[in-house]
Amino acid sequence: MRGRIASGVARAFATWTIDLDPDVPEFRVRMTCDVCNEHSEVYSDDQAGVGLWVQLHTARTMHTRFTEAVTRQWVMTPTGAIGQHLIDTPQEAAR
Ligand SMILES: [Zn+2]
């Protein structure tokens, strides 16, 4: 019976976990000036770089208000085989 179950249905019933993506930096930060909208480059795991950009921007423009944007990437991972619960409980799969 499990061969007749559409793969999309089986995926919908899989158990998934969500975690931070281990293949990218834990977070990335970009600072934007609230006055002129100029923004820093994106820094990864480098708060000193963000602070230096703000100090240099203020020294050059006298702008003193900023917005920080922090980005973290997440990844969904199936736990166990996709659709495994359908194999474990064949009476449910037959419905
Ligand atoms: Zn500015």
PDB file of the backbone (N, CA, C, O) and the ligand in Angstrom, with CONECT records:
HET     ZN  A 101       1
ATOM      1  N   MET A   1       0.819  -1.205   0.000  1.00  0.00           N
ATOM      2  CA  MET A   1       0.000   0.000   0.000  1.00  0.00           C
ATOM      3  C   MET A   1       0.851   1.251   0.000  1.00  0.00           C
ATOM      4  O   MET A   1       0.466   2.274  -0.567  1.00  0.00           O
ATOM      5  N   ARG A   2       2.003   1.170   0.634  1.00  0.00           N
ATOM      6  CA  ARG A   2       2.789   2.403   0.744  1.00  0.00           C
ATOM      7  C   ARG A   2       3.279   2.894  -0.605  1.00  0.00           C
ATOM      8  O   ARG A   2       3.563   4.084  -0.749  1.00  0.00           O
ATOM      9  N   GLY A   3       3.389   2.034  -1.588  1.00  0.00           N
ATOM     10  CA  GLY A   3       3.798   2.449  -2.923  1.00  0.00           C
ATOM     11  C   GLY A   3       2.760   3.329  -3.594  1.00  0.00           C
ATOM     12  O   GLY A   3       3.082   4.047  -4.540  1.00  0.00           O
ATOM     13  N   ARG A   4       1.512   3.286  -3.119  1.00  0.00           N
ATOM     14  CA  ARG A   4       0.451   4.078  -3.727  1.00  0.00           C
ATOM     15  C   ARG A   4       0.300   5.457  -3.062  1.00  0.00           C
ATOM     16  O   ARG A   4      -0.488   6.287  -3.515  1.00  0.00           O
ATOM     17  N   ILE A   5       1.031   5.680  -2.030  1.00  0.00           N
ATOM     18  CA  ILE A   5       0.937   6.968  -1.336  1.00  0.00           C
ATOM     19  C   ILE A   5       1.821   7.974  -2.056  1.00  0.00           C
ATOM     20  O   ILE A   5       3.013   7.737  -2.254  1.00  0.00           O
ATOM     21  N   ALA A   6       1.242   9.077  -2.437  1.00  0.00           N
ATOM     22  CA  ALA A   6       2.020  10.113  -3.115  1.00  0.00           C
ATOM     23  C   ALA A   6       3.154  10.576  -2.219  1.00  0.00           C
ATOM     24  O   ALA A   6       2.980  10.712  -1.008  1.00  0.00           O
ATOM     25  N   SER A   7       4.302  10.814  -2.807  1.00  0.00           N
ATOM     26  CA  SER A   7       5.456  11.201  -1.997  1.00  0.00           C
ATOM     27  C   SER A   7       5.196  12.495  -1.237  1.00  0.00           C
ATOM     28  O   SER A   7       5.696  12.664  -0.125  1.00  0.00           O
ATOM     29  N   GLY A   8       4.427  13.409  -1.813  1.00  0.00           N
ATOM     30  CA  GLY A   8       4.124  14.658  -1.110  1.00  0.00           C
ATOM     31  C   GLY A   8       3.336  14.405   0.156  1.00  0.00           C
ATOM     32  O   GLY A   8       3.549  15.082   1.162  1.00  0.00           O
ATOM     33  N   VAL A   9       2.440  13.454   0.126  1.00  0.00           N
ATOM     34  CA  VAL A   9       1.661  13.114   1.316  1.00  0.00           C
ATOM     35  C   VAL A   9       2.575  12.517   2.368  1.00  0.00           C
ATOM     36  O   VAL A   9       2.486  12.874   3.542  1.00  0.00           O
ATOM     37  N   ALA A  10       3.457  11.606   1.958  1.00  0.00           N
ATOM     38  CA  ALA A  10       4.377  10.986   2.907  1.00  0.00           C
ATOM     39  C   ALA A  10       5.264  12.043   3.555  1.00  0.00           C
ATOM     40  O   ALA A  10       5.513  11.991   4.759  1.00  0.00           O
ATOM     41  N   ARG A  11       5.748  13.013   2.754  1.00  0.00           N
ATOM     42  CA  ARG A  11       6.602  14.070   3.315  1.00  0.00           C
ATOM     43  C   ARG A  11       5.830  14.910   4.323  1.00  0.00           C
ATOM     44  O   ARG A  11       6.389  15.336   5.334  1.00  0.00           O
ATOM     45  N   ALA A  12       4.542  15.151   4.054  1.00  0.00           N
ATOM     46  CA  ALA A  12       3.755  15.987   4.955  1.00  0.00           C
ATOM     47  C   ALA A  12       3.640  15.354   6.335  1.00  0.00           C
ATOM     48  O   ALA A  12       3.510  16.063   7.333  1.00  0.00           O
ATOM     49  N   PHE A  13       3.685  14.026   6.400  1.00  0.00           N
ATOM     50  CA  PHE A  13       3.541  13.342   7.674  1.00  0.00           C
ATOM     51  C   PHE A  13       4.869  12.965   8.311  1.00  0.00           C
ATOM     52  O   PHE A  13       4.884  12.336   9.369  1.00  0.00           O
ATOM     53  N   ALA A  14       5.980  13.334   7.695  1.00  0.00           N
ATOM     54  CA  ALA A  14       7.282  13.050   8.281  1.00  0.00           C
ATOM     55  C   ALA A  14       7.496  13.948   9.501  1.00  0.00           C
ATOM     56  O   ALA A  14       6.869  15.000   9.629  1.00  0.00           O
ATOM     57  N   THR A  15       8.376  13.524  10.380  1.00  0.00           N
ATOM     58  CA  THR A  15       8.754  14.346  11.526  1.00  0.00           C
ATOM     59  C   THR A  15       9.979  15.160  11.137  1.00  0.00           C
ATOM     60  O   THR A  15      10.949  14.624  10.601  1.00  0.00           O
ATOM     61  N   TRP A  16       9.926  16.435  11.406  1.00  0.00           N
ATOM     62  CA  TRP A  16      11.005  17.336  11.017  1.00  0.00           C
ATOM     63  C   TRP A  16      11.507  18.076  12.241  1.00  0.00           C
ATOM     64  O   TRP A  16      10.787  18.269  13.221  1.00  0.00           O
ATOM     65  N   THR A  17      12.760  18.484  12.157  1.00  0.00           N
ATOM     66  CA  THR A  17      13.309  19.381  13.170  1.00  0.00           C
ATOM     67  C   THR A  17      13.854  20.612  12.452  1.00  0.00           C
ATOM     68  O   THR A  17      14.249  20.549  11.288  1.00  0.00           O
ATOM     69  N   ILE A  18      13.865  21.710  13.157  1.00  0.00           N
ATOM     70  CA  ILE A  18      14.433  22.931  12.596  1.00  0.00           C
ATOM     71  C   ILE A  18      15.592  23.366  13.483  1.00  0.00           C
ATOM     72  O   ILE A  18      15.474  23.438  14.706  1.00  0.00           O
ATOM     73  N   ASP A  19      16.711  23.652  12.831  1.00  0.00           N
ATOM     74  CA  ASP A  19      17.924  24.057  13.543  1.00  0.00           C
ATOM     75  C   ASP A  19      18.629  25.138  12.744  1.00  0.00           C
ATOM     76  O   ASP A  19      18.374  25.323  11.554  1.00  0.00           O
ATOM     77  N   LEU A  20      19.515  25.843  13.418  1.00  0.00           N
ATOM     78  CA  LEU A  20      20.380  26.765  12.688  1.00  0.00           C
ATOM     79  C   LEU A  20      21.201  25.975  11.684  1.00  0.00           C
ATOM     80  O   LEU A  20      21.672  24.876  11.976  1.00  0.00           O
ATOM     81  N   ASP A  21      21.367  26.547  10.498  1.00  0.00           N
ATOM     82  CA  ASP A  21      22.121  25.875   9.440  1.00  0.00           C
ATOM     83  C   ASP A  21      23.593  25.801   9.845  1.00  0.00           C
ATOM     84  O   ASP A  21      24.230  26.839  10.021  1.00  0.00           O
ATOM     85  N   PRO A  22      24.149  24.586   9.998  1.00  0.00           N
ATOM     86  CA  PRO A  22      25.543  24.477  10.439  1.00  0.00           C
ATOM     87  C   PRO A  22      26.545  24.819   9.344  1.00  0.00           C
ATOM     88  O   PRO A  22      27.739  24.937   9.620  1.00  0.00           O
ATOM     89  N   ASP A  23      26.080  24.980   8.107  1.00  0.00           N
ATOM     90  CA  ASP A  23      26.990  25.215   6.985  1.00  0.00           C
ATOM     91  C   ASP A  23      27.231  26.688   6.695  1.00  0.00           C
ATOM     92  O   ASP A  23      27.963  27.022   5.764  1.00  0.00           O
ATOM     93  N   VAL A  24      26.626  27.575   7.480  1.00  0.00           N
ATOM     94  CA  VAL A  24      26.813  29.014   7.266  1.00  0.00           C
ATOM     95  C   VAL A  24      27.148  29.652   8.611  1.00  0.00           C
ATOM     96  O   VAL A  24      26.946  29.027   9.653  1.00  0.00           O
ATOM     97  N   PRO A  25      27.656  30.883   8.609  1.00  0.00           N
ATOM     98  CA  PRO A  25      27.904  31.546   9.903  1.00  0.00           C
ATOM     99  C   PRO A  25      26.631  31.602  10.738  1.00  0.00           C
ATOM    100  O   PRO A  25      25.528  31.672  10.197  1.00  0.00           O
ATOM    101  N   GLU A  26      26.794  31.570  12.080  1.00  0.00           N
ATOM    102  CA  GLU A  26      25.636  31.540  12.975  1.00  0.00           C
ATOM    103  C   GLU A  26      24.716  32.742  12.757  1.00  0.00           C
ATOM    104  O   GLU A  26      23.493  32.615  12.805  1.00  0.00           O
ATOM    105  N   PHE A  27      25.316  33.902  12.518  1.00  0.00           N
ATOM    106  CA  PHE A  27      24.510  35.086  12.219  1.00  0.00           C
ATOM    107  C   PHE A  27      25.319  36.049  11.370  1.00  0.00           C
ATOM    108  O   PHE A  27      26.549  36.003  11.340  1.00  0.00           O
ATOM    109  N   ARG A  28      24.602  36.917  10.686  1.00  0.00           N
ATOM    110  CA  ARG A  28      25.217  37.984   9.894  1.00  0.00           C
ATOM    111  C   ARG A  28      24.553  39.287  10.305  1.00  0.00           C
ATOM    112  O   ARG A  28      23.354  39.328  10.581  1.00  0.00           O
ATOM    113  N   VAL A  29      25.337  40.337  10.341  1.00  0.00           N
ATOM    114  CA  VAL A  29      24.851  41.636  10.809  1.00  0.00           C
ATOM    115  C   VAL A  29      25.132  42.699   9.761  1.00  0.00           C
ATOM    116  O   VAL A  29      26.203  42.735   9.156  1.00  0.00           O
ATOM    117  N   ARG A  30      24.142  43.565   9.561  1.00  0.00           N
ATOM    118  CA  ARG A  30      24.342  44.741   8.713  1.00  0.00           C
ATOM    119  C   ARG A  30      23.719  45.929   9.425  1.00  0.00           C
ATOM    120  O   ARG A  30      22.592  45.841   9.910  1.00  0.00           O
ATOM    121  N   MET A  31      24.431  47.018   9.490  1.00  0.00           N
ATOM    122  CA  MET A  31      23.972  48.230  10.151  1.00  0.00           C
ATOM    123  C   MET A  31      23.569  49.240   9.081  1.00  0.00           C
ATOM    124  O   MET A  31      24.256  49.401   8.072  1.00  0.00           O
ATOM    125  N   THR A  32      22.442  49.920   9.316  1.00  0.00           N
ATOM    126  CA  THR A  32      21.970  50.953   8.393  1.00  0.00           C
ATOM    127  C   THR A  32      21.791  52.254   9.158  1.00  0.00           C
ATOM    128  O   THR A  32      21.234  52.268  10.255  1.00  0.00           O
ATOM    129  N   CYS A  33      22.259  53.330   8.580  1.00  0.00           N
ATOM    130  CA  CYS A  33      22.090  54.653   9.173  1.00  0.00           C
ATOM    131  C   CYS A  33      20.627  55.071   9.009  1.00  0.00           C
ATOM    132  O   CYS A  33      20.078  55.009   7.908  1.00  0.00           O
ATOM    133  N   ASP A  34      20.000  55.499  10.112  1.00  0.00           N
ATOM    134  CA  ASP A  34      18.593  55.908  10.067  1.00  0.00           C
ATOM    135  C   ASP A  34      18.406  57.274   9.403  1.00  0.00           C
ATOM    136  O   ASP A  34      17.284  57.639   9.051  1.00  0.00           O
ATOM    137  N   VAL A  35      19.464  58.010   9.232  1.00  0.00           N
ATOM    138  CA  VAL A  35      19.367  59.356   8.647  1.00  0.00           C
ATOM    139  C   VAL A  35      19.503  59.298   7.121  1.00  0.00           C
ATOM    140  O   VAL A  35      18.673  59.852   6.401  1.00  0.00           O
ATOM    141  N   CYS A  36      20.540  58.633   6.634  1.00  0.00           N
ATOM    142  CA  CYS A  36      20.814  58.659   5.191  1.00  0.00           C
ATOM    143  C   CYS A  36      20.665  57.295   4.513  1.00  0.00           C
ATOM    144  O   CYS A  36      20.847  57.186   3.300  1.00  0.00           O
ATOM    145  N   ASN A  37      20.335  56.256   5.284  1.00  0.00           N
ATOM    146  CA  ASN A  37      20.141  54.893   4.771  1.00  0.00           C
ATOM    147  C   ASN A  37      21.402  54.236   4.219  1.00  0.00           C
ATOM    148  O   ASN A  37      21.321  53.159   3.629  1.00  0.00           O
ATOM    149  N   GLU A  38      22.553  54.853   4.397  1.00  0.00           N
ATOM    150  CA  GLU A  38      23.784  54.167   4.007  1.00  0.00           C
ATOM    151  C   GLU A  38      23.930  52.952   4.924  1.00  0.00           C
ATOM    152  O   GLU A  38      23.571  53.008   6.100  1.00  0.00           O
ATOM    153  N   HIS A  39      24.452  51.870   4.388  1.00  0.00           N
ATOM    154  CA  HIS A  39      24.590  50.672   5.214  1.00  0.00           C
ATOM    155  C   HIS A  39      25.994  50.095   5.137  1.00  0.00           C
ATOM    156  O   HIS A  39      26.737  50.309   4.180  1.00  0.00           O
ATOM    157  N   SER A  40      26.317  49.366   6.171  1.00  0.00           N
ATOM    158  CA  SER A  40      27.616  48.711   6.240  1.00  0.00           C
ATOM    159  C   SER A  40      27.609  47.488   5.333  1.00  0.00           C
ATOM    160  O   SER A  40      26.570  47.095   4.803  1.00  0.00           O
ATOM    161  N   GLU A  41      28.777  46.899   5.165  1.00  0.00           N
ATOM    162  CA  GLU A  41      28.821  45.582   4.550  1.00  0.00           C
ATOM    163  C   GLU A  41      28.248  44.588   5.564  1.00  0.00           C
ATOM    164  O   GLU A  41      27.983  44.952   6.710  1.00  0.00           O
ATOM    165  N   VAL A  42      28.060  43.347   5.146  1.00  0.00           N
ATOM    166  CA  VAL A  42      27.536  42.321   6.041  1.00  0.00           C
ATOM    167  C   VAL A  42      28.712  41.693   6.790  1.00  0.00           C
ATOM    168  O   VAL A  42      29.685  41.239   6.188  1.00  0.00           O
ATOM    169  N   TYR A  43      28.595  41.683   8.106  1.00  0.00           N
ATOM    170  CA  TYR A  43      29.637  41.091   8.939  1.00  0.00           C
ATOM    171  C   TYR A  43      29.120  39.777   9.508  1.00  0.00           C
ATOM    172  O   TYR A  43      27.956  39.661   9.891  1.00  0.00           O
ATOM    173  N   SER A  44      30.009  38.793   9.554  1.00  0.00           N
ATOM    174  CA  SER A  44      29.688  37.503  10.164  1.00  0.00           C
ATOM    175  C   SER A  44      30.542  37.330  11.408  1.00  0.00           C
ATOM    176  O   SER A  44      31.771  37.364  11.345  1.00  0.00           O
ATOM    177  N   ASP A  45      29.872  37.143  12.539  1.00  0.00           N
ATOM    178  CA  ASP A  45      30.583  36.872  13.789  1.00  0.00           C
ATOM    179  C   ASP A  45      31.658  37.924  14.069  1.00  0.00           C
ATOM    180  O   ASP A  45      32.711  37.590  14.611  1.00  0.00           O
ATOM    181  N   ASP A  46      31.417  39.171  13.715  1.00  0.00           N
ATOM    182  CA  ASP A  46      32.431  40.210  13.890  1.00  0.00           C
ATOM    183  C   ASP A  46      31.769  41.498  14.373  1.00  0.00           C
ATOM    184  O   ASP A  46      31.540  42.413  13.583  1.00  0.00           O
ATOM    185  N   GLN A  47      31.464  41.570  15.661  1.00  0.00           N
ATOM    186  CA  GLN A  47      30.836  42.769  16.212  1.00  0.00           C
ATOM    187  C   GLN A  47      31.771  43.968  16.141  1.00  0.00           C
ATOM    188  O   GLN A  47      31.311  45.103  16.023  1.00  0.00           O
ATOM    189  N   ALA A  48      33.077  43.731  16.210  1.00  0.00           N
ATOM    190  CA  ALA A  48      34.032  44.836  16.141  1.00  0.00           C
ATOM    191  C   ALA A  48      33.940  45.545  14.794  1.00  0.00           C
ATOM    192  O   ALA A  48      34.060  46.768  14.728  1.00  0.00           O
ATOM    193  N   GLY A  49      33.731  44.792  13.731  1.00  0.00           N
ATOM    194  CA  GLY A  49      33.612  45.395  12.397  1.00  0.00           C
ATOM    195  C   GLY A  49      32.395  46.292  12.305  1.00  0.00           C
ATOM    196  O   GLY A  49      32.469  47.370  11.715  1.00  0.00           O
ATOM    197  N   VAL A  50      31.279  45.872  12.875  1.00  0.00           N
ATOM    198  CA  VAL A  50      30.052  46.674  12.879  1.00  0.00           C
ATOM    199  C   VAL A  50      30.285  47.958  13.660  1.00  0.00           C
ATOM    200  O   VAL A  50      29.927  49.043  13.200  1.00  0.00           O
ATOM    201  N   GLY A  51      30.886  47.837  14.841  1.00  0.00           N
ATOM    202  CA  GLY A  51      31.148  49.014  15.662  1.00  0.00           C
ATOM    203  C   GLY A  51      32.077  49.999  14.968  1.00  0.00           C
ATOM    204  O   GLY A  51      31.865  51.209  15.046  1.00  0.00           O
ATOM    205  N   LEU A  52      33.096  49.498  14.295  1.00  0.00           N
ATOM    206  CA  LEU A  52      34.028  50.371  13.586  1.00  0.00           C
ATOM    207  C   LEU A  52      33.314  51.109  12.461  1.00  0.00           C
ATOM    208  O   LEU A  52      33.543  52.301  12.253  1.00  0.00           O
ATOM    209  N   TRP A  53      32.436  50.393  11.722  1.00  0.00           N
ATOM    210  CA  TRP A  53      31.698  51.046  10.633  1.00  0.00           C
ATOM    211  C   TRP A  53      30.843  52.187  11.185  1.00  0.00           C
ATOM    212  O   TRP A  53      30.798  53.266  10.593  1.00  0.00           O
ATOM    213  N   VAL A  54      30.167  51.961  12.308  1.00  0.00           N
ATOM    214  CA  VAL A  54      29.321  53.000  12.914  1.00  0.00           C
ATOM    215  C   VAL A  54      30.174  54.203  13.336  1.00  0.00           C
ATOM    216  O   VAL A  54      29.805  55.349  13.080  1.00  0.00           O
ATOM    217  N   GLN A  55      31.296  53.943  13.971  1.00  0.00           N
ATOM    218  CA  GLN A  55      32.162  55.046  14.407  1.00  0.00           C
ATOM    219  C   GLN A  55      32.667  55.863  13.228  1.00  0.00           C
ATOM    220  O   GLN A  55      32.668  57.093  13.279  1.00  0.00           O
ATOM    221  N   LEU A  56      33.094  55.191  12.172  1.00  0.00           N
ATOM    222  CA  LEU A  56      33.606  55.908  10.998  1.00  0.00           C
ATOM    223  C   LEU A  56      32.486  56.681  10.305  1.00  0.00           C
ATOM    224  O   LEU A  56      32.703  57.795   9.830  1.00  0.00           O
ATOM    225  N   HIS A  57      31.286  56.092  10.244  1.00  0.00           N
ATOM    226  CA  HIS A  57      30.158  56.788   9.610  1.00  0.00           C
ATOM    227  C   HIS A  57      29.789  58.045  10.394  1.00  0.00           C
ATOM    228  O   HIS A  57      29.557  59.101   9.807  1.00  0.00           O
ATOM    229  N   THR A  58      29.735  57.930  11.712  1.00  0.00           N
ATOM    230  CA  THR A  58      29.409  59.085  12.550  1.00  0.00           C
ATOM    231  C   THR A  58      30.494  60.157  12.436  1.00  0.00           C
ATOM    232  O   THR A  58      30.180  61.346  12.366  1.00  0.00           O
ATOM    233  N   ALA A  59      31.746  59.758  12.418  1.00  0.00           N
ATOM    234  CA  ALA A  59      32.844  60.727  12.300  1.00  0.00           C
ATOM    235  C   ALA A  59      32.753  61.491  10.981  1.00  0.00           C
ATOM    236  O   ALA A  59      33.069  62.679  10.920  1.00  0.00           O
ATOM    237  N   ARG A  60      32.321  60.803   9.934  1.00  0.00           N
ATOM    238  CA  ARG A  60      32.262  61.420   8.605  1.00  0.00           C
ATOM    239  C   ARG A  60      31.002  62.251   8.407  1.00  0.00           C
ATOM    240  O   ARG A  60      31.046  63.264   7.709  1.00  0.00           O
ATOM    241  N   THR A  61      29.862  61.844   9.011  1.00  0.00           N
ATOM    242  CA  THR A  61      28.570  62.470   8.688  1.00  0.00           C
ATOM    243  C   THR A  61      27.891  63.156   9.877  1.00  0.00           C
ATOM    244  O   THR A  61      27.001  63.984   9.686  1.00  0.00           O
ATOM    245  N   MET A  62      28.304  62.819  11.093  1.00  0.00           N
ATOM    246  CA  MET A  62      27.652  63.261  12.334  1.00  0.00           C
ATOM    247  C   MET A  62      26.261  62.636  12.506  1.00  0.00           C
ATOM    248  O   MET A  62      25.473  63.108  13.326  1.00  0.00           O
ATOM    249  N   HIS A  63      25.955  61.588  11.748  1.00  0.00           N
ATOM    250  CA  HIS A  63      24.714  60.836  11.937  1.00  0.00           C
ATOM    251  C   HIS A  63      24.921  59.885  13.114  1.00  0.00           C
ATOM    252  O   HIS A  63      25.961  59.237  13.232  1.00  0.00           O
ATOM    253  N   THR A  64      23.896  59.813  13.992  1.00  0.00           N
ATOM    254  CA  THR A  64      24.101  59.053  15.234  1.00  0.00           C
ATOM    255  C   THR A  64      23.032  57.990  15.499  1.00  0.00           C
ATOM    256  O   THR A  64      23.043  57.357  16.555  1.00  0.00           O
ATOM    257  N   ARG A  65      22.123  57.789  14.568  1.00  0.00           N
ATOM    258  CA  ARG A  65      21.057  56.791  14.778  1.00  0.00           C
ATOM    259  C   ARG A  65      21.195  55.689  13.719  1.00  0.00           C
ATOM    260  O   ARG A  65      21.379  55.964  12.533  1.00  0.00           O
ATOM    261  N   PHE A  66      21.100  54.421  14.186  1.00  0.00           N
ATOM    262  CA  PHE A  66      21.329  53.275  13.308  1.00  0.00           C
ATOM    263  C   PHE A  66      20.335  52.154  13.617  1.00  0.00           C
ATOM    264  O   PHE A  66      19.807  52.054  14.724  1.00  0.00           O
ATOM    265  N   THR A  67      20.100  51.329  12.620  1.00  0.00           N
ATOM    266  CA  THR A  67      19.290  50.125  12.804  1.00  0.00           C
ATOM    267  C   THR A  67      20.143  48.915  12.452  1.00  0.00           C
ATOM    268  O   THR A  67      20.788  48.870  11.404  1.00  0.00           O
ATOM    269  N   GLU A  68      20.132  47.944  13.345  1.00  0.00           N
ATOM    270  CA  GLU A  68      20.890  46.717  13.134  1.00  0.00           C
ATOM    271  C   GLU A  68      19.948  45.647  12.567  1.00  0.00           C
ATOM    272  O   GLU A  68      18.846  45.451  13.079  1.00  0.00           O
ATOM    273  N   ALA A  69      20.385  44.964  11.519  1.00  0.00           N
ATOM    274  CA  ALA A  69      19.622  43.827  10.968  1.00  0.00           C
ATOM    275  C   ALA A  69      20.461  42.566  11.150  1.00  0.00           C
ATOM    276  O   ALA A  69      21.563  42.450  10.612  1.00  0.00           O
ATOM    277  N   VAL A  70      19.925  41.640  11.909  1.00  0.00           N
ATOM    278  CA  VAL A  70      20.615  40.376  12.164  1.00  0.00           C
ATOM    279  C   VAL A  70      19.890  39.279  11.392  1.00  0.00           C
ATOM    280  O   VAL A  70      18.669  39.151  11.477  1.00  0.00           O
ATOM    281  N   THR A  71      20.643  38.499  10.648  1.00  0.00           N
ATOM    282  CA  THR A  71      20.084  37.404   9.865  1.00  0.00           C
ATOM    283  C   THR A  71      20.673  36.089  10.342  1.00  0.00           C
ATOM    284  O   THR A  71      21.886  35.947  10.493  1.00  0.00           O
ATOM    285  N   ARG A  72      19.775  35.119  10.579  1.00  0.00           N
ATOM    286  CA  ARG A  72      20.218  33.773  10.915  1.00  0.00           C
ATOM    287  C   ARG A  72      19.521  32.830   9.948  1.00  0.00           C
ATOM    288  O   ARG A  72      18.331  32.988   9.674  1.00  0.00           O
ATOM    289  N   GLN A  73      20.243  31.866   9.437  1.00  0.00           N
ATOM    290  CA  GLN A  73      19.666  30.914   8.493  1.00  0.00           C
ATOM    291  C   GLN A  73      19.359  29.602   9.202  1.00  0.00           C
ATOM    292  O   GLN A  73      20.150  29.103  10.003  1.00  0.00           O
ATOM    293  N   TRP A  74      18.185  29.058   8.884  1.00  0.00           N
ATOM    294  CA  TRP A  74      17.698  27.833   9.514  1.00  0.00           C
ATOM    295  C   TRP A  74      17.527  26.759   8.456  1.00  0.00           C
ATOM    296  O   TRP A  74      17.367  27.061   7.273  1.00  0.00           O
ATOM    297  N   VAL A  75      17.560  25.513   8.882  1.00  0.00           N
ATOM    298  CA  VAL A  75      17.392  24.392   7.966  1.00  0.00           C
ATOM    299  C   VAL A  75      16.452  23.358   8.599  1.00  0.00           C
ATOM    300  O   VAL A  75      16.559  23.037   9.783  1.00  0.00           O
ATOM    301  N   MET A  76      15.537  22.853   7.783  1.00  0.00           N
ATOM    302  CA  MET A  76      14.622  21.792   8.200  1.00  0.00           C
ATOM    303  C   MET A  76      15.249  20.453   7.830  1.00  0.00           C
ATOM    304  O   MET A  76      15.752  20.283   6.719  1.00  0.00           O
ATOM    305  N   THR A  77      15.219  19.501   8.765  1.00  0.00           N
ATOM    306  CA  THR A  77      15.802  18.180   8.546  1.00  0.00           C
ATOM    307  C   THR A  77      14.794  17.123   8.973  1.00  0.00           C
ATOM    308  O   THR A  77      14.273  17.188  10.086  1.00  0.00           O
ATOM    309  N   PRO A  78      14.505  16.133   8.099  1.00  0.00           N
ATOM    310  CA  PRO A  78      13.612  15.059   8.538  1.00  0.00           C
ATOM    311  C   PRO A  78      14.331  14.162   9.529  1.00  0.00           C
ATOM    312  O   PRO A  78      15.516  13.867   9.371  1.00  0.00           O
ATOM    313  N   THR A  79      13.598  13.728  10.560  1.00  0.00           N
ATOM    314  CA  THR A  79      14.176  12.778  11.509  1.00  0.00           C
ATOM    315  C   THR A  79      13.673  11.396  11.124  1.00  0.00           C
ATOM    316  O   THR A  79      12.465  11.173  11.042  1.00  0.00           O
ATOM    317  N   GLY A  80      14.580  10.481  10.890  1.00  0.00           N
ATOM    318  CA  GLY A  80      14.208   9.161  10.420  1.00  0.00           C
ATOM    319  C   GLY A  80      13.844   9.219   8.949  1.00  0.00           C
ATOM    320  O   GLY A  80      13.960  10.268   8.316  1.00  0.00           O
ATOM    321  N   ALA A  81      13.411   8.115   8.417  1.00  0.00           N
ATOM    322  CA  ALA A  81      13.058   8.044   7.009  1.00  0.00           C
ATOM    323  C   ALA A  81      11.743   8.775   6.763  1.00  0.00           C
ATOM    324  O   ALA A  81      10.821   8.700   7.576  1.00  0.00           O
ATOM    325  N   ILE A  82      11.665   9.468   5.659  1.00  0.00           N
ATOM    326  CA  ILE A  82      10.434  10.169   5.312  1.00  0.00           C
ATOM    327  C   ILE A  82       9.326   9.142   5.104  1.00  0.00           C
ATOM    328  O   ILE A  82       9.500   8.182   4.353  1.00  0.00           O
ATOM    329  N   GLY A  83       8.189   9.340   5.766  1.00  0.00           N
ATOM    330  CA  GLY A  83       7.065   8.414   5.657  1.00  0.00           C
ATOM    331  C   GLY A  83       7.225   7.162   6.487  1.00  0.00           C
ATOM    332  O   GLY A  83       6.428   6.233   6.361  1.00  0.00           O
ATOM    333  N   GLN A  84       8.255   7.117   7.347  1.00  0.00           N
ATOM    334  CA  GLN A  84       8.524   5.911   8.140  1.00  0.00           C
ATOM    335  C   GLN A  84       7.326   5.532   9.000  1.00  0.00           C
ATOM    336  O   GLN A  84       7.052   4.346   9.181  1.00  0.00           O
ATOM    337  N   HIS A  85       6.605   6.518   9.534  1.00  0.00           N
ATOM    338  CA  HIS A  85       5.474   6.215  10.401  1.00  0.00           C
ATOM    339  C   HIS A  85       4.378   5.463   9.639  1.00  0.00           C
ATOM    340  O   HIS A  85       3.609   4.719  10.248  1.00  0.00           O
ATOM    341  N   LEU A  86       4.297   5.646   8.321  1.00  0.00           N
ATOM    342  CA  LEU A  86       3.301   4.931   7.528  1.00  0.00           C
ATOM    343  C   LEU A  86       3.663   3.451   7.426  1.00  0.00           C
ATOM    344  O   LEU A  86       2.786   2.589   7.386  1.00  0.00           O
ATOM    345  N   ILE A  87       4.947   3.171   7.384  1.00  0.00           N
ATOM    346  CA  ILE A  87       5.409   1.781   7.348  1.00  0.00           C
ATOM    347  C   ILE A  87       5.228   1.148   8.725  1.00  0.00           C
ATOM    348  O   ILE A  87       4.885  -0.029   8.835  1.00  0.00           O
ATOM    349  N   ASP A  88       5.461   1.937   9.770  1.00  0.00           N
ATOM    350  CA  ASP A  88       5.335   1.426  11.132  1.00  0.00           C
ATOM    351  C   ASP A  88       3.884   1.104  11.499  1.00  0.00           C
ATOM    352  O   ASP A  88       3.638   0.206  12.305  1.00  0.00           O
ATOM    353  N   THR A  89       2.933   1.819  10.923  1.00  0.00           N
ATOM    354  CA  THR A  89       1.516   1.609  11.236  1.00  0.00           C
ATOM    355  C   THR A  89       0.740   1.377   9.952  1.00  0.00           C
ATOM    356  O   THR A  89       0.046   2.278   9.480  1.00  0.00           O
ATOM    357  N   PRO A  90       0.845   0.178   9.377  1.00  0.00           N
ATOM    358  CA  PRO A  90       0.228  -0.099   8.069  1.00  0.00           C
ATOM    359  C   PRO A  90      -1.298   0.064   8.086  1.00  0.00           C
ATOM    360  O   PRO A  90      -1.873   0.375   7.043  1.00  0.00           O
ATOM    361  N   GLN A  91      -1.973  -0.132   9.217  1.00  0.00           N
ATOM    362  CA  GLN A  91      -3.424   0.034   9.243  1.00  0.00           C
ATOM    363  C   GLN A  91      -3.811   1.487   8.968  1.00  0.00           C
ATOM    364  O   GLN A  91      -4.857   1.746   8.372  1.00  0.00           O
ATOM    365  N   GLU A  92      -2.980   2.430   9.395  1.00  0.00           N
ATOM    366  CA  GLU A  92      -3.249   3.841   9.120  1.00  0.00           C
ATOM    367  C   GLU A  92      -2.994   4.149   7.645  1.00  0.00           C
ATOM    368  O   GLU A  92      -3.720   4.943   7.048  1.00  0.00           O
ATOM    369  N   ALA A  93      -1.978   3.533   7.056  1.00  0.00           N
ATOM    370  CA  ALA A  93      -1.645   3.799   5.665  1.00  0.00           C
ATOM    371  C   ALA A  93      -2.706   3.270   4.719  1.00  0.00           C
ATOM    372  O   ALA A  93      -2.839   3.780   3.606  1.00  0.00           O
ATOM    373  N   ALA A  94      -3.477   2.249   5.131  1.00  0.00           N
ATOM    374  CA  ALA A  94      -4.472   1.641   4.255  1.00  0.00           C
ATOM    375  C   ALA A  94      -5.722   2.502   4.111  1.00  0.00           C
ATOM    376  O   ALA A  94      -6.535   2.239   3.225  1.00  0.00           O
ATOM    377  N   ARG A  95      -5.901   3.506   4.937  1.00  0.00           N
ATOM    378  CA  ARG A  95      -7.096   4.349   4.877  1.00  0.00           C
ATOM    379  C   ARG A  95      -7.091   5.249   3.662  1.00  0.00           C
ATOM    380  O   ARG A  95      -8.027   6.023   3.463  1.00  0.00           O
TER     381      ARG A  95
HETATM  382 ZN    ZN A 101      24.177  58.423   7.637  1.00  0.00          ZN2+
END
